[in-house]
Amino acid sequence: MDIEKLTAVETKEMIGKKEISVQELVESYLSRIDSVDKDLNAFISVSRSEALEDAKRLDKKIGRGEALGALAGLPIGIKDNIITRNIRTTCGSKMLENFIPPYDAKVVEMIKKEDGIILGKLNLDEFAMGSSTETSYFGRTKNPIDMERVPGGSSGGSAAAVKAGEVALSLGTDTGGSTRQPAAFCDLVGIKPSYGLVSRYGLVSLANSLDTVGVLGKDVRDAGLLLSTLADFDPMDSTSSEKANRETIVAALESGNKLEDIRGMRVALPKEFFQVEMDQGISREINKAIRLLESLGANIEEISLPHLEYSLAVYHIIVASEISSNLARFDGIRYGYRAEEYSSLDELYINSRTEALGEEVKRRIMFGTYYLSESNTDSHYEKALRLRRLIKEDFDKAFEKFDIILSPTSPILPFKFGEKTRDPLSMYKADLFTVPVNLGGFCAMSLPCGYEEGLPIGLQIIGDRFKDADIIKAGLALEGGLKNGL
């Protein structure tokens, strides 16, 4: 049996029935990493000894007949911008190449509490800036579906590791689509939760008002299982909401992939999304999924989100501005890389940042510093904040009438290495459908819905804030319909 081909839910059931020990399972996954990752490059660090020790400990717990956590024995990978105690956290950057954190992020604590086994840290675009995982200091990650193509980004390592069977589940992060777009490119399910549902404590911030911790799995139940263990209020995170509630997510998962959950569901199709130029095949497969929903009894209606056209520009102004502020802490003084040659404090700052930060990171810092400069704050940053409010209000009005909103996840198929790196604007446009969700703090899921010339296509299901259970219900039903060929 190829253990790595099983879903996380199936694997968990095998552990519960004692059909396989946790140590055997972990050893199987570590063997898989040894076999494929030298070519794939999804991992930056593998915590082999720690994982095996945790597996032995959990097997003893099972032997004593003790109750098991929700993630009992499941091998999980962590995106390398999420803090892990005594395991190197690099953010894919030379700046933090040797940084060993003294504590765990809240989400890592929760995974351990629920008996998940952490196998290591996964590759990403440097400081999560990118859509292809080509900007990592530790080399690019390849797409397991086609090794000449990108896995998406910035959570490319998180997606590639699940698709290649190196981990059962993984954590990504999502600032403007960095969980959903890699999920679409690697034929997986990726969920960006509502802002405030999952703790950000211990996440190395890119843009505080946009960042969320996302989850990736082989199917909706897998991704939902991991999300349900992480959804909780955290007093250590000032952006965590007391509305965070895992019970509704658990209930949605327990209801199964009931096609009747679609009947009567109110579904909106923003015409602005469907007027965008897309790669061949994407519109065809999305329209097939829409017709399936309609045949299952969903009420589908075209709507307009009039300020949607500004979302990409608004996003990049806000994200660059917050990047400029957040990355000022990496100065060669407190932690991280320090230049060896300097003759003044200013030169220490300049040399350390020049030597340790990559091209895309420097580009976005420069953009953000420009937007925040005294002469540009009113005309750029503050105007972007006002437009952000209008975009959010467009969605709020839509959700007064509709349960979910549909769109493609990406307007392009997985592209070959080097195709977009010389044209940053073209790369940024890959996030066209995903960034509005982060601007409003909404929840969204990318779900596989078809193929074009063997390359996967993702459908995005968007839900209102803290209605994450709605996108899971819709995802389960749609996934069931697609698998049954309805």
N, C-alpha and C positions, 0 to 999 in steps of 0.2 A: 504493500500500500504506500502511495506517495502522500505522506502526511501533509506536506506543504500545500497540496492541492485541495485539502478540505477547507471548508469555511471555519471561522472561529467558533461559531455556534456548534458545529459538528464536532470540532476538536474538544470543546468544553464538555460535550456529552460523553465522549470517549473517556475523558479523564474521570468524570463522575461515575462512570460504570466500571472504572479500573481496568479498561481494555488497554491502556497504555499508561506508563508512569510519567510523571512530569519530567524526570531526568532523561528518560528515553526521548521524550518529545523535544526537549531543549537540545539534546545532543544531535537529534535529526536536523533541527533548524540550523545549528552551528555548522554542521557538516554541509548543509546547503549553502550557507554563506561562504564557507571555504571554497566550495566548488564554483560558484558563479560570480562572486563579488569582485574578483580580480579583473573581470571584464566589465562588469556593470558599474562598479564604484558607487553603490548606494550608501555604504557605511563610511563614516569618518573614523569612528572608534567602535570596537566590539568589546563589550564587557563580559568576556567569556567566563572568567573565574567567578565573578559575582553572580552571573546567571545560573551557573551550575550549583553554587552554594545555595541560592534561593530555591532551586528545583529540589535539592535534597531536603531542605527544610520543609518544603510543602509536601513532599512525599511522606515525611514523618507525620505531618499534620493529618494527612489522609489516612495513614495507617492507624492513627489514634481515634479515627472516627469523628474528628472535629468538623464543624461547619466550615464550608469553603466560601471565599468571596466570589463576587460576580464574574471576575476575570480569572478564575482559578486555573493557573498553569499556562495561560495563554502567552506566547512569546510576542513581545511588543517592542517596536522601535520608536525612538523619540527624536524629533527634529532637533538639530544641534544648535538651536537658539533658545532652547528650554533648559533651564538650569538643572543639573543632576549632581548630587553630592558625591564627591570623590571620583567622578567620571568627567573627563575633559569636556568642556563646552566651548566650542570655537566660533560659532556663528559663521562658519565657512570662511574665516578671515585669518590672515597672518597676524592681525592685531591681537587675536585671542588664541593663537595657535597652541599655547601651553597653559591656558587658564583652567585650573581645577577648582570648581565651586565648593564652598563649605556647607551648602544646604541644598535641599531639593525644592523645586517648584511645587506649588500646591497640587497641580495635576499629577505630578510624579508621585507625590505622597499618596494620593488617592488610588493610583494604579497599584502601588505596593500594598496598600491597605486591603484592596480587593483581590490580592494574591496574583496579580499579573507579574510576569517575568520580563524584566527589561534586558534586551539583548545588546543594546548599544545606541549610538547617536548617528543620525542620518544626515546625508549631505543636503546642501541647500545653496541657492544663490547667496553670495556674500551679504551678510546682515539682512537676508531675506529680500534683497533688491534685485528682482529679475523675474522673468517668466519662462526660463528654460534650463535653469541649473547649470548654466555655462560660466557664471561669474565666480564660482567657488574657488578659493585659493587651493583647495585640495583636488581640483580637477573636475571635469564634467561628469555627470551621471548619464547613463544611456537608458533609452526606453526599451524594456524587455520585449516589447512587441516588434520593434524594428531598431536594432542597435545603431543604425545610422541616424536615428532621429532623437530629438529631445524628449524627456519625460514630462515637460512642463516645469513650472516653477512658481514660487520659489521652493515649494515643498517637493521637488522632484525626487529626492532620495527617499522621502516617505512613501511616495506613490510607487516608485520602482521596486522598493523592497517588498511591498505587499504583493504586487503583480508577479514578481519573480519567485515568490514563495520563501523569502528570507525571514519574514515575520508574519504573524497571523493578522496583526492590526498595527496601525501606526498613528502617531500624533503629528500633525502638521500645524502650520499657523496660516491665518488668512487675514491679510490687510486689505487686499483688493481683488482676491480671487485665488490666492496662493495655495489653497487646499482644493478648490473646485476645478480649476483648470488642469492641474496635474492628474486629478482623478479622471477627467474627461480624456486626457491624452493617453492614460494607461488603462482605460477600460475598467475603472473602479467606481465605487460610490464614495463621494467626499462630502462631508457636511460642515458648513460654516454655521455655528450656533448663533443665536441672538446675542448681541453685545450685552455683556453682564451676566450671561447664563453660566459661563465657565470661567473660573478664576484665571487672571493674568499674572498672579503673583509668581515671580520667578521666570517670567518670559522676558527675554532681552528685548526691550521696546524698539520698534521701528517707528510707529506712529500711534501714540497712546489712544487717540480718539477713534481709531479704526481697527486696531489689532484684535484678533480673537484666536484662541486655540481651536484648531479644527481636527477632525478625525477622518481616517480612511480605512475602508474595508472592502472585502470582495463583493459584498452585497449590502442591501439596506439593513438587514438584521444585524450583520456584523458591525457596521458603522454605528448603528443605533445603540447596540450593546455598550460600546465604548463611551458614547456620548452620555448614556444614562448613568454611568458611574461617575462622570465628571460634573454633571449639572448640580450645582449647589452654591449657596451663598458663602462667601469667604470674607470675613471681617479684615483680613490682611490685604485685600484688594479694594481700593477706593472706588473702582469702577464696577465691582460686583453688585448685583441687584438682589434684593430680598424677594423679588418675583421668581428667582431661580428655583425651579421645581422639577425634580426628576420623575415624580409619580406619573405625570401625564405622558411622558416619553415611554416609561415602562409599560403603561397601559396600552399605548399605541402598538408597541412591539408584541405584547401578549395577544392582541386582537388578531395577529396573523395577517397574511396578505389577502384580506377579504376584498374581492372585487366590488362587493356592495358598498364598501367605504367610499367608492367614487360616485355612486349614484346620488345625484342631487348636489354634488360639490360644485361650487361656483368658481369657475376658472377664467382668468383674464389673460388676454394676449395683447400686450402693448404694441401698437402698430409701428412705433418708432424702432423697436427691436427688429421687427421683421422686414424693415426697409433697408437694413444694413447689408452691404455686399458681403457674401459669405463664400467659402470654398465650396466647390461642387459636391453635392451629396448631402450637405448639412441640412439645407432647407427641406429636401425630400424626406429625410429620416425624421426630422422634427415634426413635419406635417403628418407622417404616419402615426407618430405617438399621439398627436392631437386628435386624429380621427379615432384612434383606439379609445382615448378618454371619452370622446363623444359617444362611441358605441356602448361604452360601459355606463352611460347615464349622466355624465358630467354636463353641466350647463356652461357652455363656452361662449365668450363674447369678446370682441375686439374693443380695446380701450385706447385712450391717449394719455401719455405721461408727458405733458408739454415741455417740461424743463429737462427731460432726459438727455437731450443733445449736449448739454453742458457738463454732464457728469464726469467724463474723462478728463476734461481740462480742470474742473474743480478738484477732482481727486488728486491729480498730480501736483497742483499748487499746495494743497493741504498736506499731502504726504511728504513732499519735499521740505516744507517748512518744519514739520515735526521731526523729520530726519535731521535737519540742520541743528535743531535744539538737542535732540537725544544723543547724537553721536559726538557732541562736544566733550562728553565725559572721557572719551578715549584720546587721551592727550599725552601718553607716555609717562605720566606721573604716578598715578595711583595703582594701576594694574594694566596688564597687557603689554604689548610690544613697546620697547624704548630704544630709540636710535643710539648707537654707540658713539657717534661723532656729533658734537655740538659745542658751541662756544658761548651760548646765552640761553636764557629760558625760552625766548621766542624761537630760537633755532631748534631747541629740543622739541617743542610742539610741532614745528613745521617738518622737521626731518622724520620724527616718529610717525606722523600721519601720512606724510608723502610716501614713506617706505612700506607702511603696513596696510594701507587702504587701497582697494582696487579702483579701476577706472569708473565703473558704474556708481560706486559709492561716492567717489569724489564728485562725479557729475551731479548727483542728486543733492549733495551737501551744498554745492555751488548754487544750484537752482534755488534751494530753500533759503539760503542766506540772502540771495537777491530778492526773493519775494518778501522777506522780513525786514529788508533795509528800510530806513526811515522814509525814503522817497517813494517806496513801492508798496508799503503795507496797506494803504487805503485802496489803491488801484488793483492790487492783486489778492493779497491774503484776506482782507476783510470782505472784499467783494465775493471771493470764493465761499466764505462762511455764510454769506447771505443767500447765495445760490444753493448751497448745501441744504439750507432750511427749506427752500422752495421745492427741491427734489424730494426731500423727505415728506413734505406735505402732499405732493402728488401721489406718492405711495400710500400715505395715510388715507387719503380720499378713496383710493382704489380698494383698500382693505375694509372700508366701511361696507362695501357691497360684495366683495369677492373673498374666497377662502385662500386661494393660491394664485400666483402669477407664474406664467411659463415663458421660457426663452431658451435659445441655445445656450450652452455654457461658454463656448468660444466660437468666434466667426471663422476660425481657421483650424485645419487639421494639424496633427503633430508634424512639425517641420524639421528639415535636416539641420545638422549642426552647421553654424556659420551663416545660415540664410538671413537671420534677423539682426545679428550682433553689430553689423555695420550701419544699421538703420534703426536707432533706438525708438524713433516714433512709431515705426512699424511694429516693433516689439510691444510697445505700450498699448497699441490698439487691440492686442490679443485679449486684453482685460475689459473690453468694451461692455460686455454683458454682466460682468461680475462686480465692477466697482460701485455701481449705484446701491447695491445691497449693503456694503460696508458704510457708505455715506449715511444711510438711514438707520443702521444698527439692526437690520432685519436678519432673519435666518434664511438659509438656502441650502439646497442639495444639488449635486451633480450626479446624474444617473445615466448609465450606458443605455443608448437607445438605437444603435445601429452602427453600420460600417460603410466606409467608402474606400474601395480598393484595399481592403484589409486593415484600414486605419479606423480607430474607434471614434464615435461621435457622442457627445454628452448633452443631455437635456437638463436644464436648470429649473428646479422647482423652488419658488420664492414664497416665504410665509411671513406673516406679520410678527412683530416683536413678541417673544415668549409664547408663540404658537408653533414651536418646533415640532410638537406632536402632529400638527396638521401636515407638515411636509413629509414626515415619516409615514403617516397613513397613506398619503397619496403615492409616495415612493414605493411602498410595499405592494399596493394594488396595481400600480403601473408596471412594476417589475414582474409581478405574477402574470399579468396579461401578456407582456412581451415574451416571457419564457414559455407561455402556453400557446404562443402563436396566434393569439386572438386578433 
